[in-house]
Amino acid sequence: MEIEIFTSIEFKLILITPHEYIKSFIYDFVYNNEKKIKQLNLKLHIENLEKASIYVAKLMFHKESFSKHS
């Protein structure tokens, strides 16, 4: 199945960093749930979640088991 998918997109993959993924995910989540976030007053919690997620992702890069290279 994966081979069919890669063949159909001609192996044209876009590689992004975990930082970019987290920023995009949070942005998309906030955009799609803006009314509910304002209603529940969650803006500060989401900002803290974003910062903590980026911090943990950066820590993972320093751990040998999460890296291809020791």
C-alpha positions in Angstrom: 0.0 0.0 0.0 2.8 2.4 0.9 4.6 1.8 -2.4 1.4 2.7 -4.3 1.1 6.0 -2.3 4.8 6.8 -2.9 4.5 6.0 -6.6 1.4 8.1 -7.0 3.1 11.1 -5.5 6.3 10.3 -7.3 8.2 10.2 -4.0 7.9 14.0 -3.7 7.9 14.3 0.1 8.2 17.5 2.1 10.3 17.1 5.2 9.5 19.4 8.1 11.0 19.8 11.5 9.1 18.8 14.6 9.1 22.6 15.5 7.3 23.4 12.2 4.9 20.5 12.7 3.9 21.6 16.3 3.5 25.3 15.2 1.3 24.3 12.3 -0.7 21.8 14.3 -1.4 24.4 17.1 -2.2 27.1 14.6 -4.7 24.8 12.8 -6.2 23.7 16.0 -6.7 27.3 17.2 -8.0 28.4 13.9 -10.6 25.6 13.8 -11.7 26.0 17.4 -11.4 29.7 17.9 -14.9 30.3 19.3 -14.6 27.4 21.8 -11.2 28.5 22.9 -12.4 32.0 23.6 -15.5 30.7 25.4 -13.4 28.4 27.7 -10.6 31.0 28.1 -7.9 28.5 27.0 -5.5 30.8 25.1 -2.9 30.8 27.8 -3.1 27.0 28.2 -2.7 26.5 24.5 0.4 28.8 24.3 1.9 26.9 27.2 1.1 23.6 25.5 2.9 24.8 22.4 6.0 25.9 24.3 6.1 22.7 26.3 5.7 20.6 23.1 8.5 22.3 21.4 10.7 22.0 24.5 10.1 18.2 24.7 10.7 17.8 20.9 14.1 19.6 21.3 15.0 17.4 24.3 14.2 14.3 22.2 16.8 15.3 19.7 19.5 15.0 22.4 18.5 11.5 23.3 20.4 8.8 21.4 17.5 6.5 21.1 15.5 9.1 19.2 18.3 9.9 16.8 19.7 8.0 13.9 23.2 9.0 14.9 24.8 8.6 18.3 
